[in-house]
Amino acid sequence: FLVTGGLVDRVTRHNRALIETDYLLEQEHESPLLLASYDLLRRLTCHLKRVNNHDSNNYNVNHESEQTSAESHLLGCLESTEAAGAIGCLYATFALAHQKCTSPTPGQTGSSSSSAKLMALRTLKLLKSIGQVDLLTLQKLLGAEGTSLQWRLIASHLITKFLREEPLEEIKDTCAATQSSPTAVLILTELFTVLGYFAVNNIDNQLVLQTAGAGSSVLQQLCTLPFPFYGDPRLAPFTLPTLLAATHKNSEATALLEEYRDSEEGKRHPLIRLMKETNSP
């Protein structure tokens, strides 16, 4: 009923209205409804995944037909609305907010508020759940013309912002972070997971991560992450698979990595230095 009753469209319209009137950043009291909506959509998507796993062991023709219809409708709505406006929400909160150096009104909280961090976490979790249920839907959603550029900018700004915000020497166990107070590292691990789903076995989407805009490409940013993201056992399981997914069977991406490896900056990176020491005679 929630799916067919227009829940996704209602969330999308509400989100668009907040963005168009600048209330998304100016009024923190507006965010709880949007946060709860994205969490509900994530739970519905996760429910489809659990039901699909259950149905694979308990075959029932009628139930499978109903479930397939509900799944197709939900995934179709999420794809056509950019995950109920989640991409536009992330773009307005982080990419556009980055361009606005000063607040136009005293009430504007910007992208550093706790509600902004929660928004990033909830929307990324929704995107991840879509990828877990139907990888192709997520890749088409994020890889669509126009959307892919926004997604690249979102990923780039999130990496830059949250690496700067939280000192890595004081990394906490990501599991210890609460849902009401997510750490920067927790948000980044969710982002890396979504980036992996976005790029895996998809040359076009891999190219999006290789393409640089005004600054470094997302792939270059992944290559220049601080050493703990590769050496800390709590973080490496999120970083390394994403890097593999972004370069798998892609000679251009591999060439980009090799170019970085041989650059002056790459030669100073602790992990690259270990590689050179291992390979040296």
C-alpha positions as CSV (number, residue, x, y, z in Angstrom):
1,F,0.0,0.0,0.0
2,L,2.8,2.4,0.9
3,V,4.5,1.8,-2.5
4,T,1.4,1.9,-4.7
5,G,-0.1,4.8,-2.7
6,G,2.5,7.2,-4.0
7,L,4.9,7.4,-1.0
8,V,8.0,7.8,-3.3
9,D,6.4,10.6,-5.2
10,R,5.3,12.4,-2.1
11,V,8.7,12.3,-0.6
12,T,10.2,13.5,-3.9
13,R,7.8,16.5,-4.0
14,H,8.4,17.4,-0.4
15,N,12.2,17.2,-1.0
16,R,12.0,19.4,-4.1
17,A,9.9,22.0,-2.3
18,L,12.5,22.3,0.5
19,I,15.3,22.6,-2.0
20,E,13.6,25.2,-4.2
21,T,12.7,27.4,-1.2
22,D,16.1,27.0,0.5
23,Y,14.4,25.5,3.6
24,L,16.5,22.3,3.3
25,L,19.5,24.0,4.9
26,E,17.8,26.9,6.6
27,Q,15.4,25.1,8.9
28,E,16.7,22.1,10.8
29,H,13.2,21.3,12.1
30,E,12.2,20.4,8.5
31,S,14.8,17.6,8.2
32,P,13.3,15.0,10.6
33,L,10.4,14.3,8.3
34,L,12.7,13.8,5.3
35,L,15.2,11.7,7.4
36,A,12.3,9.5,8.5
37,S,11.0,9.2,5.0
38,Y,14.4,8.0,3.6
39,D,14.8,5.6,6.5
40,L,11.3,4.1,5.7
41,L,12.2,3.7,2.0
42,R,15.4,2.0,3.0
43,R,13.5,-0.4,5.3
44,L,11.0,-1.2,2.5
45,T,13.9,-1.9,0.1
46,C,15.6,-4.1,2.6
47,H,12.4,-5.9,3.3
48,L,12.2,-6.8,-0.4
49,K,15.7,-8.2,-0.2
50,R,14.8,-10.4,2.8
51,V,11.6,-11.6,1.2
52,N,13.4,-12.4,-2.1
53,N,16.0,-14.4,-0.1
54,H,13.1,-16.2,1.7
55,D,11.2,-16.9,-1.6
56,S,14.3,-18.5,-3.1
57,N,13.9,-21.3,-0.6
58,N,10.1,-21.3,-0.4
59,Y,8.6,-21.1,-3.9
60,N,5.0,-19.8,-4.0
61,V,3.7,-18.7,-7.4
62,N,1.0,-16.3,-6.2
63,H,3.1,-14.7,-3.5
64,E,6.1,-14.4,-5.9
65,S,3.9,-12.6,-8.5
66,E,2.7,-10.1,-5.9
67,Q,6.2,-9.5,-4.6
68,T,7.6,-9.1,-8.1
69,S,5.0,-6.5,-8.8
70,A,5.7,-4.6,-5.6
71,E,9.5,-4.8,-6.1
72,S,9.3,-3.6,-9.7
73,H,7.0,-0.7,-8.8
74,L,9.2,0.5,-5.9
75,L,12.5,0.1,-7.8
76,G,10.9,1.8,-10.9
77,C,9.7,4.7,-8.7
78,L,13.1,5.1,-7.0
79,E,14.9,5.1,-10.4
80,S,12.7,7.6,-12.0
81,T,12.8,10.0,-9.0
82,E,16.5,9.7,-8.3
83,A,15.8,7.7,-5.2
84,A,13.0,9.9,-4.1
85,G,15.1,13.0,-4.6
86,A,18.0,11.7,-2.5
87,I,20.5,12.8,-5.2
88,G,19.1,16.3,-5.3
89,C,19.1,16.4,-1.6
90,L,22.8,15.4,-1.3
91,Y,23.7,17.8,-4.1
92,A,21.9,20.8,-2.5
93,T,23.3,20.0,1.0
94,F,26.9,19.4,0.1
95,A,27.9,20.4,-3.5
96,L,25.8,23.6,-3.6
97,A,26.4,24.5,0.0
98,H,30.1,24.3,-0.7
99,Q,29.7,27.0,-3.4
100,K,27.8,29.3,-0.9
101,C,30.6,30.6,1.2
102,T,28.3,32.8,3.3
103,S,24.9,32.1,4.8
104,P,22.2,34.2,3.2
105,T,20.2,34.1,6.4
106,P,21.0,33.8,10.1
107,G,19.1,30.5,10.4
108,Q,21.0,28.6,7.7
109,T,22.9,25.8,9.3
110,G,24.9,24.6,6.2
111,S,26.5,21.2,5.6
112,S,28.3,20.9,8.9
113,S,25.2,20.4,11.1
114,S,24.2,17.2,12.6
115,S,21.1,17.1,10.5
116,A,23.3,17.3,7.3
117,K,25.5,14.4,8.5
118,L,22.3,12.4,9.2
119,M,21.0,13.3,5.8
120,A,24.2,12.0,4.2
121,L,24.0,8.8,6.1
122,R,20.3,8.1,5.5
123,T,20.5,8.8,1.8
124,L,23.6,6.8,1.3
125,K,22.1,3.9,3.1
126,L,19.0,4.1,0.9
127,L,21.2,4.0,-2.2
128,K,23.1,1.1,-0.8
129,S,19.9,-0.9,-0.2
130,I,18.9,-0.3,-3.8
131,G,22.2,-1.7,-5.0
132,Q,21.8,-4.7,-2.8
133,V,18.3,-5.5,-4.2
134,D,19.0,-4.6,-7.8
135,L,22.4,-3.6,-8.9
136,L,21.3,-2.5,-12.4
137,T,18.7,-0.2,-11.0
138,L,21.3,1.7,-8.9
139,Q,23.8,1.9,-11.7
140,K,21.2,3.2,-14.2
141,L,19.9,5.7,-11.5
142,L,23.3,7.1,-10.7
143,G,24.7,6.7,-14.2
144,A,22.0,8.6,-16.0
145,E,22.9,11.7,-18.0
146,G,23.1,14.7,-15.8
147,T,22.7,12.6,-12.6
148,S,26.2,11.0,-13.0
149,L,27.8,14.5,-13.0
150,Q,25.9,15.4,-9.8
151,W,26.9,12.1,-8.2
152,R,30.5,12.6,-9.1
153,L,30.4,16.1,-7.5
154,I,28.6,14.7,-4.4
155,A,31.1,12.0,-3.9
156,S,34.1,14.4,-4.3
157,H,32.7,16.9,-1.9
158,L,31.8,14.3,0.7
159,I,35.3,12.8,0.6
160,T,36.9,16.3,0.9
161,K,34.6,17.5,3.6
162,F,34.6,14.5,5.9
163,L,38.4,13.8,5.6
164,R,39.0,17.4,6.7
165,E,36.4,17.2,9.5
166,E,37.6,14.3,11.6
167,P,41.2,13.5,12.5
168,L,42.1,10.0,11.4
169,E,44.4,9.5,14.4
170,E,41.3,9.4,16.5
171,I,39.3,7.0,14.4
172,K,36.5,5.3,16.4
173,D,35.1,1.9,15.7
174,T,32.5,2.7,13.0
175,C,30.1,0.3,14.7
176,A,30.2,2.5,17.9
177,A,28.7,5.4,16.1
178,T,25.0,5.9,16.8
179,Q,22.4,6.5,14.1
180,S,21.7,9.9,15.7
181,S,25.3,11.0,15.7
182,P,27.2,9.4,12.8
183,T,30.9,10.0,12.5
184,A,32.6,11.3,9.4
185,V,34.3,7.9,9.0
186,L,31.0,6.1,9.1
187,I,29.6,8.3,6.4
188,L,32.7,7.7,4.2
189,T,32.4,3.9,4.6
190,E,28.8,4.1,3.4
191,L,29.9,6.3,0.5
192,F,32.7,3.9,-0.6
193,T,30.2,1.0,-0.5
194,V,27.8,2.9,-2.8
195,L,30.7,3.9,-5.1
196,G,31.6,0.2,-5.4
197,Y,28.1,-0.8,-6.4
198,F,28.0,2.1,-8.8
199,A,31.2,1.1,-10.6
200,V,31.4,-2.7,-10.5
201,N,31.4,-4.3,-14.0
202,N,30.2,-1.0,-15.5
203,I,32.8,0.7,-17.8
204,D,30.7,3.8,-18.3
205,N,30.3,4.4,-14.6
206,Q,34.0,3.6,-14.0
207,L,34.7,6.4,-16.5
208,V,32.6,8.8,-14.4
209,L,34.9,8.1,-11.4
210,Q,38.0,8.6,-13.6
211,T,36.9,12.0,-15.0
212,A,38.2,15.0,-13.2
213,G,36.2,18.2,-13.0
214,A,37.7,21.4,-11.4
215,G,39.8,19.3,-9.1
216,S,40.9,15.7,-8.7
217,S,38.7,12.8,-10.0
218,V,37.0,10.6,-7.5
219,L,39.3,7.7,-8.4
220,Q,42.3,10.0,-7.7
221,Q,40.8,10.9,-4.3
222,L,40.4,7.3,-3.5
223,C,44.1,6.8,-4.3
224,T,45.1,9.6,-2.0
225,L,43.1,8.6,1.0
226,P,45.2,8.7,4.3
227,F,47.0,5.5,5.0
228,P,44.6,4.2,7.7
229,F,41.9,3.6,5.0
230,Y,44.2,1.0,3.6
231,G,46.0,-0.2,6.7
232,D,43.4,-0.2,9.4
233,P,41.4,-3.5,9.4
234,R,38.3,-1.6,10.3
235,L,38.4,0.6,7.2
236,A,40.3,-1.4,4.5
237,P,37.2,-3.7,3.9
238,F,35.4,-0.6,2.6
239,T,38.2,1.1,0.7
240,L,39.9,-1.8,-1.1
241,P,36.9,-3.5,-2.7
242,T,35.7,-0.1,-4.0
243,L,39.0,0.6,-5.6
244,L,39.0,-2.8,-7.2
245,A,35.4,-2.3,-8.4
246,A,36.4,1.1,-9.9
247,T,39.3,-0.4,-11.9
248,H,38.3,-4.0,-12.6
249,K,39.0,-4.9,-16.3
250,N,39.6,-1.2,-17.1
251,S,42.9,-0.4,-18.7
252,E,42.3,3.4,-18.5
253,A,41.7,3.2,-14.8
254,T,44.7,1.0,-14.3
255,A,46.8,3.5,-16.3
256,L,45.5,6.3,-14.1
257,L,46.6,4.4,-11.0
258,E,50.0,3.7,-12.4
259,E,50.4,7.4,-13.3
260,Y,49.7,8.3,-9.7
261,R,52.1,5.6,-8.5
262,D,54.9,7.2,-10.4
263,S,54.0,10.8,-9.5
264,E,55.8,12.8,-6.9
265,E,52.8,12.8,-4.6
266,G,52.4,9.0,-5.1
267,K,56.0,8.4,-4.2
268,R,55.5,10.1,-0.9
269,H,52.4,8.0,0.0
270,P,53.2,5.4,2.7
271,L,51.4,2.6,0.9
272,I,53.1,3.3,-2.4
273,R,56.5,3.5,-0.7
274,L,55.9,0.1,0.7
275,M,55.2,-1.2,-2.8
276,K,58.4,0.3,-4.1
277,E,60.4,-1.1,-1.2
278,T,59.0,-4.6,-1.8
279,N,59.7,-4.4,-5.6
280,S,63.2,-3.0,-5.2
281,P,66.1,-5.5,-5.7
